[in-house]
Each structure stands twice: as C-alpha cells, then as structure tokens.
Amino acid sequence: MQGSNPPEGSPPNNNFEVEAKSSRMQRFLKGVEWLGNLLPHPVILFLWMSVLLLVLSALFSYLGVSALDPRPVGTEGRSEDGIIHVVNLLNGEGLARIVENLVTNFTGFVPLGTVLVALLGVGIAERSGMISAALRGLVMNAPKKMVTLTVVFAGIMSNTAAELGYVVLIPLAAVIFHSLGRHPLAGLAAAFAGVSGGYSANLLLGTVDPLLSGITQEAARIIDPVYTVGAEANWYFMMVSTFLITGLGYFVTEKIVEPSLGEYNPDMAGDPSVLETKIEGLMSVEKKGLIWAGISMLVFCLLLAWTIVPADGVLRNAETGLVSGSPFLKGIVVFIFVFFALPGYIYGKITGSLKNNQDVVDAMSHAMSSLSIYIVLVFFAAQFIAFFSWSNLGSVVAVMGATFLTDIGLTGPLLLVGFILICAVVNLMLGSASAQWAITAPIFVPMLMLTGYAPEMIQAAYRIGDSTTNIITPMLGYFGLIMAVAIRYKKDTGVGTMLAMMLPYSMVFLIGWVLLFWIWVFVLGLPVGPGSETFYPAR
C-alpha cells in the first residue's frame, strides 16, 4: 500500500521515498513555525529586549564587568583609563539620559530618514504603474528559451519595490509557464526564488540599502564613533550577485524543480478558473510610457555622470578629487529618489495614471502609509541600539567575543562563513531583514570589527544569510500569499510541498553565494562597494 514500508528485497518505492522526505520536511517546517511563533512581534521583542538591557546594565555594572579598550590612545570615544566599564542605565543619571534622549534616539536614527526619502520616489514609480508594466513587459516579451532566466532576473530586480514582486510577478510567472505548456508551480518557484531568495542582489540601489547601512553605521559607532556606512556600501557585490543568483535560479528550476514536479495535470487545480487566465500584453500607451520613462532615466544618468566622471566634477570630493567621500556618495539617497520619481512621473503623465499634482502627492502619501509598522518598529529599535551603546555592553561583548575568537584561532574565512550560517538560521524564525539586523548588528558588527573586518563587508555577509532562507520559512510575511497562489494550481499543496520545492534554491543559493563571497573577499580582495573597506584599519 502506498505510504507503507516497501516489502523486503523489493525495488525502491519512489512514492514512498518522496512521501518520507515530504514528511520529514513538514516536521522540520512545523518545528520552525513553532519556534517562530514563540517569538513576539518584532516591536514587542525590541521593547522586551530594551527592558532586559537596562536590567543587565545595572547588574553587570554592580558586578564590575569590564574589558580592555582595544582602541589606540587618542581615538575618539576611548575611555580615559583604557578600560571599558559597563554603565548602569537604571540609576538617576542613566534614567535622566533615557528621558532626555528618547525622542532624539528616534528622530536621529539614520535609517529612518534615508528610507523615507528613497521610498517617496519609489512610491511615485510604483503608483504610476511603471514598475508593474516594466516587469510584465520584461517577462512576457522574453523568448521561450529565456523565460526561466528572465523570470528569476525580473524577480531580483523587483526588489526595488518588493511588494510588486510578490503581488504581480509571482502569479504572472505561474500564468506564463502554464500558457507555455509548462508546470505553473515551476514558474511560481522561479519567481519566488528571485524575489525573495535573491532579495539582496540587484543592479540598482533600493530602499533596503539605506535601511541596512544605517543600522550597520549605528552598530559600527559602538567601536568607532565617527564611522560612516553609505547606502552604496555593498553595491559592487550585489550587482555581480544578480548574475550569479539569476544563473543559479535558472539551473535549479530547469534541472531540479521542474523535472521533479513532472507533467502538470489540470485536474489538480484548486481553482479551475485560473487555468483560463489570459496574459494581458502591454497596451500601446504603456509601451510609449516605458520608452519615455527609459529616456528620462538615461538623461538623468548622463547628467549625473557629468558631475562625477570628470576629474573636476562638481559632485566629487572637493578636497581629494575622488568619488570616495564625495557629495555624490553621501547624498546617494537623493539620487535614488530622483531616479524613480522622474521616470515614474513621466510614465504616469503619458499613461494618464497620474493626472495632476494631487495624484503625485497621493502616490507619495500611499508609499508613506505602507511604512506605518516600520516607523513603529524603528522607534523601539532605535532605543535598543542606543541603550546598547550607552551601557557599553556592546563594546564589552564585542571585545570579549573578539578575544575568544582570536584565542581559538577562528579569524579567517571560516569565521565569516559561520556568521552567514548563523544569520541564515536566525532568519528562519525572524523574517524581517531590518528587525533581524537591528538585533544582531550591535553584537556582531563591533565583534567582527575587532577581529579585523570592516562593517561594509560584514553587512554583505549578513545579507547573504538573510536572503537565502527567506523562501523556506513560514515566518516570511508573504508566505501565506505564495501558498494561496500555489493552491489555485495544485489543491493539495501544503507547507511541506512548498518547502520541498524551494529548498533546492535555498541550498544552492547559499553554497553559490558563500563561494562567491569567499572568492571576492579572500581570493581577489575586491571591495564590496564604492569606497568600502574589506578590513577594519584600527585592528
């Protein structure tokens, strides 16, 4: 009987093996889901951790916990006696500091302003329909042999407006694959892998870049009070990663996932009407809008190049004449805003989706409203990071951790690989990239800085771990949406089915990305972004 143990001496029962693997996968995911559900909402988690941090600051201060200050004499922020003492934040002086700075901790939190500005531009491009039309045009006009490659690539590029990738591209990919006589779940899987598994790869800078770099900067300043991390910190590495993840996604879809799904049986559809869905091509006005939007992007890029490519470019560093430390890099969030807002506005005017100035304002307002939960999260995350810095717990933990790692000889590439794996595991239970990094950055960034690695490179390593397990965790905010789309095509789709389908992507992406990272950093010694350091100078 199917599902029971095969008779002794009989040939292997493929159905039994598949069911056994599926059962194990389901148990694994149920365990992840159970552990994840033990965690409160990230906002409440930050609140509890902030309270715990205050208590620990009082306890460790009373116990006299301290560490030698590794910073050279004369360095800003170095303690006078060369010893880092834990500061009690629950005494009168500490409580006064908390009350006085509660608001400024929030308003001065670096990622907040940068993300808000960048999202204003992305909001115009998204609301006008430009990004959606560009994704549809890219995927639907791809040659049949290039469809898989294009779907994964489009998924990666959609990360500049991640919601559209989930809402538009993933269902669209399933429809396109079915229309070509291929398994629709293979299209869904390829798009999901690009949108979520390749979340940190992109040719363009998006809203996630200033968000993460701001958190990294705050964490780095626990060790170096004047250290700055720009939104472009990982740009080079992420651009190259785009082609790697696109190629790996194509390989996994064509050689592993689609063959394992077999031939699609329409009778298995949970919603038969979905099989009659027709693909709507771009209307002539949409094509015209995309052409003029593309022209405006090109003109903007040429004008920008004119200010930074010549040796006397006005946006170069006035003192050194270099791009490093220039107004261009320091104000790159402004250029992200214009890069999306200008073509979005032009597309909207041509297609009629933005009829007047009020529509533009509404587009930006809508983008801001989508950040309501993020703003609440930032308030508590900002307090947690500030308390971590004021109490000196971050510095003490960093010094002790770095000393331990040095003593056991774990300071080479293996250290960064271990860090990536830790981030990948944590991501299974805490799916928000910003929440996870806000919690882990104050611990790992200072610690790894003291072992000799630069914050920009540490952030690049984090982004690998954060992205690769997005597609195999029920904690992902869009996991339920992906399941709903899958069930429409295959009514018996379960969580275990999704895991079995997406796990090959996760494993291949993780291995391939770690290998690229190792070659990039430790073999070629390349910077992960413009002006980004690989090693921390003050080691």
C-alpha positions as CSV (number, residue, x, y, z in Angstrom):
1,M,0.0,0.0,0.0
2,Q,1.3,3.5,-0.9
3,G,2.9,5.2,2.0
4,S,3.7,2.0,3.9
5,N,7.2,0.4,4.1
6,P,8.1,-1.5,0.9
7,P,8.5,-5.3,1.1
8,E,12.0,-6.5,1.9
9,G,14.0,-7.2,-1.2
10,S,11.7,-5.3,-3.5
11,P,12.9,-2.4,-5.7
12,P,12.9,1.0,-4.1
13,N,9.5,2.6,-3.9
14,N,9.9,6.1,-5.3
15,N,6.5,7.2,-4.0
16,F,7.4,6.0,-0.5
17,E,10.8,7.8,-0.6
18,V,9.1,11.1,-1.8
19,E,6.4,10.8,0.9
20,A,9.1,10.1,3.6
21,K,11.1,13.1,2.6
22,S,8.0,15.3,2.4
23,S,7.0,14.1,5.9
24,R,10.5,15.0,7.3
25,M,10.3,18.4,5.6
26,Q,6.8,19.0,7.0
27,R,8.1,18.2,10.5
28,F,11.1,20.5,10.0
29,L,8.9,23.4,8.9
30,K,6.4,22.8,11.7
31,G,9.3,23.0,14.2
32,V,10.5,26.2,12.6
33,E,7.0,27.6,12.7
34,W,6.6,26.6,16.3
35,L,9.8,28.3,17.3
36,G,9.0,31.3,15.3
37,N,5.6,31.6,17.0
38,L,7.3,31.6,20.4
39,L,8.8,35.0,19.4
40,P,6.5,38.0,19.9
41,H,6.0,40.7,17.3
42,P,9.3,42.4,16.5
43,V,8.0,45.6,18.0
44,I,7.3,43.8,21.3
45,L,10.5,41.9,21.0
46,F,12.5,45.2,20.9
47,L,10.6,46.5,23.9
48,W,11.3,43.5,26.0
49,M,15.0,43.4,24.9
50,S,15.3,47.1,25.8
51,V,14.0,46.5,29.3
52,L,16.3,43.4,29.7
53,L,19.2,45.5,28.5
54,L,18.5,48.1,31.2
55,V,18.4,45.4,33.9
56,L,21.6,43.8,32.6
57,S,23.4,47.2,32.6
58,A,22.6,47.6,36.3
59,L,23.6,44.0,37.2
60,F,26.9,44.0,35.3
61,S,27.8,47.5,36.5
62,Y,27.3,46.3,40.0
63,L,29.4,43.2,39.4
64,G,32.2,45.4,37.9
65,V,32.2,43.7,34.5
66,S,34.7,45.4,32.2
67,A,37.1,44.9,29.3
68,L,40.3,46.4,28.0
69,D,39.7,49.1,25.4
70,P,41.4,48.0,22.2
71,R,41.3,51.5,20.6
72,P,44.6,53.4,20.4
73,V,45.2,56.3,22.8
74,G,43.7,59.5,21.4
75,T,41.0,57.7,19.5
76,E,37.6,59.5,19.8
77,G,35.4,57.6,22.3
78,R,38.3,55.8,24.0
79,S,38.0,55.5,27.8
80,E,40.4,57.5,29.8
81,D,41.8,54.6,31.9
82,G,41.9,52.2,28.9
83,I,39.2,50.0,30.4
84,I,35.6,49.8,29.1
85,H,33.2,49.7,32.1
86,V,29.5,48.7,31.9
87,V,27.4,51.8,32.6
88,N,24.3,51.5,34.8
89,L,21.3,52.9,33.0
90,L,18.9,52.4,35.9
91,N,20.4,54.9,38.2
92,G,19.4,58.5,38.3
93,E,21.9,59.7,35.7
94,G,21.0,56.8,33.4
95,L,17.3,57.4,33.7
96,A,17.7,61.1,33.0
97,R,19.7,60.3,29.9
98,I,17.0,58.0,28.7
99,V,14.2,60.5,29.2
100,E,16.1,63.4,27.6
101,N,17.1,61.4,24.5
102,L,14.0,59.2,23.9
103,V,12.8,61.3,21.1
104,T,16.1,62.2,19.5
105,N,17.1,58.5,19.5
106,F,14.1,58.0,17.2
107,T,14.4,61.1,15.0
108,G,18.2,60.8,14.7
109,F,18.1,57.1,13.8
110,V,20.0,57.1,10.5
111,P,17.9,54.5,8.5
112,L,14.6,56.4,9.2
113,G,15.2,59.5,7.1
114,T,17.0,57.8,4.3
115,V,14.4,55.1,3.8
116,L,11.6,57.7,3.9
117,V,13.2,59.8,1.2
118,A,14.0,56.9,-1.1
119,L,10.5,55.4,-0.7
120,L,9.0,58.7,-1.8
121,G,10.5,58.3,-5.3
122,V,9.8,54.5,-5.4
123,G,6.2,55.3,-4.4
124,I,5.7,57.5,-7.5
125,A,7.1,54.9,-9.8
126,E,5.0,52.2,-8.2
127,R,1.7,54.1,-8.0
128,S,2.0,55.3,-11.7
129,G,2.2,51.6,-12.8
130,M,5.7,52.0,-14.3
131,I,7.3,49.2,-12.3
132,S,4.5,46.8,-12.8
133,A,4.4,47.5,-16.6
134,A,8.2,47.1,-16.8
135,L,8.1,43.7,-15.0
136,R,5.2,42.5,-17.3
137,G,6.9,43.7,-20.4
138,L,10.2,42.1,-19.4
139,V,8.8,38.7,-18.7
140,M,6.1,38.5,-21.4
141,N,8.4,39.5,-24.2
142,A,11.2,37.1,-23.3
143,P,12.0,34.3,-25.9
144,K,10.6,30.9,-24.8
145,K,14.1,29.6,-24.1
146,M,14.9,32.6,-21.9
147,V,11.6,32.7,-19.9
148,T,13.0,31.0,-16.8
149,L,16.1,33.2,-16.8
150,T,14.1,36.3,-17.3
151,V,11.6,35.4,-14.6
152,V,14.4,34.9,-12.0
153,F,16.1,38.1,-13.1
154,A,12.9,40.1,-13.0
155,G,12.2,38.8,-9.5
156,I,15.6,40.0,-8.3
157,M,15.1,43.4,-10.0
158,S,11.6,43.8,-8.4
159,N,13.3,44.1,-5.0
160,T,13.4,47.9,-5.5
161,A,9.6,47.6,-4.9
162,A,9.4,44.2,-3.2
163,E,5.6,44.1,-2.8
164,L,5.1,44.2,-6.5
165,G,7.4,41.2,-6.9
166,Y,5.2,39.1,-4.7
167,V,1.8,40.5,-5.8
168,V,2.5,40.9,-9.5
169,L,5.4,38.8,-10.7
170,I,4.9,35.5,-8.9
171,P,1.3,35.0,-10.1
172,L,2.3,36.3,-13.5
173,A,5.1,33.7,-13.8
174,A,2.7,30.9,-13.0
175,V,0.3,32.0,-15.7
176,I,3.2,32.3,-18.3
177,F,4.6,28.9,-17.5
178,H,1.1,27.3,-17.9
179,S,0.5,29.1,-21.1
180,L,3.7,27.6,-22.5
181,G,2.6,24.1,-21.5
182,R,5.0,24.0,-18.5
183,H,4.2,23.4,-14.9
184,P,2.8,26.6,-13.4
185,L,4.4,25.9,-10.0
186,A,7.8,25.9,-11.6
187,G,7.1,29.4,-12.8
188,L,5.9,30.4,-9.3
189,A,9.0,28.8,-7.7
190,A,11.4,30.6,-10.1
191,A,9.8,34.0,-9.4
192,F,9.7,33.4,-5.7
193,A,13.3,32.4,-5.7
194,G,14.3,35.6,-7.5
195,V,12.0,37.9,-5.5
196,S,12.8,36.5,-2.0
197,G,15.8,34.2,-2.2
198,G,17.7,36.9,-4.2
199,Y,16.4,39.7,-2.1
200,S,19.9,41.2,-1.5
201,A,21.0,41.1,-5.1
202,N,20.2,43.9,-7.5
203,L,21.7,46.1,-10.2
204,L,20.1,49.1,-8.6
205,L,20.1,50.6,-5.1
206,G,16.7,50.3,-3.5
207,T,15.1,51.2,-0.2
208,V,16.7,48.2,1.7
209,D,20.2,49.5,1.1
210,P,20.0,52.7,3.1
211,L,17.9,50.9,5.7
212,L,20.6,48.2,6.4
213,S,23.6,50.6,6.0
214,G,22.1,52.9,8.6
215,I,21.8,50.1,11.1
216,T,25.3,49.0,10.3
217,Q,26.6,52.5,10.9
218,E,24.9,52.8,14.3
219,A,26.4,49.4,15.3
220,A,29.9,50.3,14.0
221,R,29.9,53.5,16.0
222,I,29.9,51.4,19.2
223,I,33.6,50.9,18.3
224,D,34.3,53.9,16.1
225,P,32.1,56.9,16.9
226,V,32.8,58.6,13.6
227,Y,32.5,55.6,11.2
228,T,30.1,56.1,8.3
229,V,28.4,53.4,6.1
230,G,26.8,54.6,2.9
231,A,23.8,53.1,1.1
232,E,26.2,52.1,-1.7
233,A,28.3,50.0,0.7
234,N,27.5,46.6,-1.0
235,W,26.7,47.8,-4.5
236,Y,29.5,46.1,-6.4
237,F,29.0,42.8,-4.7
238,M,25.2,42.9,-5.1
239,M,25.5,43.8,-8.8
240,V,27.6,40.7,-9.5
241,S,25.4,38.6,-7.2
242,T,22.5,39.5,-9.5
243,F,24.0,37.5,-12.3
244,L,25.0,34.6,-10.0
245,I,21.6,34.2,-8.5
246,T,19.9,34.5,-11.9
247,G,22.1,31.7,-13.3
248,L,21.7,29.5,-10.2
249,G,17.9,30.1,-10.2
250,Y,17.7,29.1,-13.9
251,F,19.7,26.0,-13.2
252,V,17.7,24.8,-10.2
253,T,14.4,25.5,-12.0
254,E,15.3,23.7,-15.2
255,K,17.4,20.8,-13.8
256,I,15.9,20.1,-10.4
257,V,12.5,21.7,-9.6
258,E,10.6,21.4,-12.8
259,P,11.7,17.8,-13.6
260,S,10.7,16.8,-10.0
261,L,7.2,18.3,-10.5
262,G,6.6,16.3,-13.6
263,E,3.9,17.0,-16.1
264,Y,1.1,19.2,-14.9
265,N,-2.3,17.7,-14.5
266,P,-5.1,20.4,-14.9
267,D,-7.4,18.2,-12.8
268,M,-5.3,19.1,-9.7
269,A,-6.2,22.8,-9.9
270,G,-7.8,24.1,-6.7
271,D,-9.4,26.9,-8.8
272,P,-10.1,25.7,-12.4
273,S,-10.8,29.3,-13.5
274,V,-7.1,30.1,-13.0
275,L,-6.3,27.8,-16.0
276,E,-8.3,30.1,-18.2
277,T,-6.4,33.3,-17.2
278,K,-5.2,35.1,-20.2
279,I,-2.0,37.0,-20.3
280,E,-2.6,40.7,-21.0
281,G,0.2,42.3,-23.1
282,L,1.3,45.9,-22.7
283,M,-1.0,48.4,-24.3
284,S,0.5,50.9,-26.8
285,V,0.2,53.7,-24.3
286,E,2.1,51.7,-21.7
287,K,4.8,51.0,-24.2
288,K,5.0,54.6,-25.0
289,G,5.2,55.5,-21.3
290,L,8.0,53.0,-20.7
291,I,10.0,54.3,-23.7
292,W,9.9,57.9,-22.4
293,A,10.5,56.8,-18.8
294,G,13.6,55.0,-20.0
295,I,14.8,58.0,-21.9
296,S,14.3,60.2,-18.8
297,M,16.4,57.6,-16.8
298,L,19.1,57.7,-19.4
299,V,19.2,61.5,-19.5
300,F,19.3,61.7,-15.7
301,C,22.2,59.1,-15.6
302,L,24.2,61.0,-18.2
303,L,23.8,64.3,-16.2
304,L,24.8,62.5,-13.1
305,A,27.8,61.0,-14.8
306,W,28.8,64.5,-16.0
307,T,29.0,65.6,-12.3
308,I,31.2,62.7,-11.1
309,V,33.2,61.2,-14.0
310,P,35.3,64.3,-15.0
311,A,38.2,64.9,-12.6
312,D,36.7,68.3,-11.8
313,G,33.2,67.0,-11.4
314,V,31.1,69.1,-9.0
315,L,29.9,66.1,-7.0
316,R,33.4,64.7,-6.4
317,N,35.2,65.1,-3.1
318,A,36.4,68.8,-3.1
319,E,39.5,68.0,-1.0
320,T,40.7,64.8,-2.7
321,G,39.1,65.0,-6.1
322,L,38.0,61.4,-5.6
323,V,34.5,59.8,-5.7
324,S,35.2,58.3,-2.3
325,G,33.7,60.6,0.4
326,S,32.1,62.7,-2.2
327,P,28.8,64.6,-2.1
328,F,27.6,62.0,-4.7
329,L,28.0,59.1,-2.3
330,K,26.9,61.0,0.8
331,G,23.7,62.1,-1.0
332,I,23.0,58.9,-3.0
333,V,19.6,58.5,-1.4
334,V,18.6,61.7,-3.1
335,F,19.6,60.3,-6.4
336,I,17.6,57.1,-5.7
337,F,14.6,59.3,-5.1
338,V,15.0,61.2,-8.4
339,F,15.9,58.0,-10.4
340,F,12.5,56.6,-9.6
341,A,10.4,59.7,-9.2
342,L,11.3,61.3,-12.5
343,P,10.5,58.4,-14.9
344,G,7.6,57.4,-12.7
345,Y,6.1,60.9,-13.1
346,I,6.7,60.9,-16.9
347,Y,5.2,57.4,-17.2
348,G,2.1,58.4,-15.2
349,K,1.5,61.6,-17.2
350,I,1.8,59.7,-20.6
351,T,-0.5,56.8,-19.5
352,G,-2.9,59.0,-17.5
353,S,-2.3,57.2,-14.2
354,L,-1.1,60.5,-12.7
355,K,-3.4,63.1,-14.0
356,N,-2.4,66.0,-11.8
357,N,-0.2,67.1,-9.0
358,Q,-2.6,65.8,-6.4
359,D,-2.1,62.2,-7.8
360,V,1.6,62.6,-7.3
361,V,1.1,63.7,-3.7
362,D,-1.3,60.8,-3.2
363,A,1.3,58.4,-4.6
364,M,3.9,59.6,-2.1
365,S,1.4,59.5,0.7
366,H,0.4,56.0,-0.1
367,A,4.1,55.0,0.0
368,M,4.4,56.6,3.4
369,S,1.3,54.8,4.7
370,S,2.8,51.5,3.9
371,L,5.7,52.3,6.3
372,S,3.5,52.7,9.4
373,I,4.6,49.4,11.0
374,Y,8.2,50.1,10.1
375,I,8.1,53.5,11.8
376,V,6.7,51.9,15.0
377,L,9.5,49.3,14.7
378,V,12.2,51.9,14.3
379,F,11.1,53.8,17.4
380,F,11.8,50.7,19.6
381,A,14.8,49.5,17.6
382,A,16.4,52.9,18.0
383,Q,16.0,52.8,21.7
384,F,17.5,49.3,21.9
385,I,20.6,50.3,19.9
386,A,21.1,53.5,21.9
387,F,20.9,51.6,25.2
388,F,23.3,49.0,23.9
389,S,25.8,51.8,23.1
390,W,25.3,53.9,26.3
391,S,25.6,50.9,28.6
392,N,28.9,49.8,26.9
393,L,27.5,46.3,26.9
394,G,28.0,46.3,23.1
395,S,31.7,47.2,23.5
396,V,32.3,44.7,26.3
397,V,30.6,41.9,24.5
398,A,32.5,42.8,21.3
399,V,35.9,42.8,23.0
400,M,35.2,39.5,24.9
401,G,33.8,37.9,21.7
402,A,36.7,39.0,19.5
403,T,39.2,37.9,22.1
404,F,37.6,34.5,22.3
405,L,37.6,34.1,18.5
406,T,41.2,35.2,18.3
407,D,42.2,32.8,21.1
408,I,40.7,29.8,19.3
409,G,42.1,30.9,16.0
410,L,38.8,31.5,14.3
411,T,39.5,34.7,12.5
412,G,39.8,33.7,8.8
413,P,37.2,33.0,6.1
414,L,35.6,30.3,8.3
415,L,34.6,33.0,10.8
416,L,32.6,34.8,8.1
417,V,31.1,31.6,6.8
418,G,29.9,30.7,10.3
419,F,28.4,34.2,10.6
420,I,26.5,33.8,7.4
421,L,25.1,30.5,8.6
422,I,24.0,32.0,11.9
423,C,22.2,34.7,10.0
424,A,20.5,32.1,7.8
425,V,19.3,30.2,10.8
426,V,18.0,33.2,12.7
427,N,16.2,34.3,9.5
428,L,14.1,31.2,9.7
429,M,12.4,32.5,12.9
430,L,12.7,36.3,12.4
431,G,11.9,37.0,8.8
432,S,12.1,40.8,8.8
433,A,15.5,41.9,7.4
434,S,15.5,45.2,9.3
435,A,14.4,43.6,12.6
436,Q,16.9,40.8,12.5
437,W,19.8,43.2,11.6
438,A,18.8,45.7,14.3
439,I,19.0,43.0,16.9
440,T,22.2,41.2,15.6
441,A,24.2,44.1,14.2
442,P,25.1,45.7,17.6
443,I,26.6,42.4,18.7
444,F,28.3,41.1,15.5
445,V,29.4,44.3,13.8
446,P,31.6,45.5,16.7
447,M,32.8,42.0,17.4
448,L,33.9,41.3,13.9
449,M,35.4,44.8,13.5
450,L,37.7,43.9,16.4
451,T,38.8,40.7,14.6
452,G,39.8,42.9,11.7
453,Y,36.8,43.1,9.3
454,A,35.1,46.3,8.0
455,P,31.4,46.9,8.7
456,E,30.6,47.1,4.9
457,M,32.0,43.6,4.4
458,I,30.2,42.3,7.5
459,Q,26.9,43.7,6.2
460,A,27.4,41.9,2.8
461,A,27.9,38.6,4.6
462,Y,24.8,39.2,6.7
463,R,22.7,39.9,3.5
464,I,23.7,36.5,2.1
465,G,22.4,34.6,5.1
466,D,19.3,36.8,5.4
467,S,18.3,36.3,1.7
468,T,18.9,32.6,1.2
469,T,16.5,31.2,3.8
470,N,13.6,33.6,3.1
471,I,12.0,31.1,0.7
472,I,11.9,28.3,3.3
473,T,10.5,30.0,6.3
474,P,6.8,30.3,7.2
475,M,7.8,33.5,9.1
476,L,8.1,35.4,5.8
477,G,5.3,37.9,5.6
478,Y,4.3,36.9,2.1
479,F,4.5,33.1,2.7
480,G,0.7,32.8,3.0
481,L,0.2,34.7,-0.2
482,I,2.5,32.4,-2.1
483,M,0.7,29.4,-0.6
484,A,-2.6,30.8,-1.8
485,V,-1.4,31.2,-5.4
486,A,0.1,27.7,-5.4
487,I,-3.1,26.1,-4.1
488,R,-5.0,27.6,-7.0
489,Y,-2.9,25.4,-9.4
490,K,-2.5,22.4,-7.1
491,K,-5.2,22.0,-4.5
492,D,-3.2,19.6,-2.3
493,T,-0.3,22.0,-1.9
494,G,0.9,22.1,1.7
495,V,3.7,23.8,3.7
496,G,5.8,20.7,3.2
497,T,5.2,20.8,-0.6
498,M,6.4,24.4,-0.7
499,L,9.5,23.6,1.3
500,A,10.4,20.6,-0.9
501,M,10.0,22.8,-3.9
502,M,12.0,25.8,-2.6
503,L,14.7,24.0,-0.5
504,P,16.9,23.3,-3.6
505,Y,17.0,27.0,-4.4
506,S,17.9,27.9,-0.8
507,M,20.7,25.4,-0.6
508,V,22.2,26.1,-4.0
509,F,21.9,29.9,-3.4
510,L,23.6,29.6,-0.1
511,I,26.5,27.5,-1.3
512,G,27.0,29.5,-4.5
513,W,26.7,32.9,-2.8
514,V,29.2,31.9,0.0
515,L,31.6,30.7,-2.6
516,L,31.3,34.0,-4.5
517,F,31.8,35.9,-1.2
518,W,34.9,33.9,-0.4
519,I,36.5,34.4,-3.8
520,W,35.5,38.1,-3.9
521,V,36.9,39.0,-0.5
522,F,39.6,36.5,0.4
523,V,41.0,35.5,-3.0
524,L,40.6,38.6,-5.2
525,G,40.5,41.1,-2.3
526,L,37.9,43.3,-4.0
527,P,35.8,46.0,-2.3
528,V,32.1,45.1,-1.8
529,G,31.1,48.6,-2.8
530,P,32.4,52.1,-3.8
531,G,34.9,53.2,-1.2
532,S,34.1,50.2,1.0
533,E,36.9,48.6,3.1
534,T,37.4,44.9,3.5
535,F,39.4,45.1,6.7
536,Y,38.9,47.4,9.6
537,P,42.0,49.7,9.8
538,A,42.1,50.0,13.6
539,R,42.7,46.4,14.4
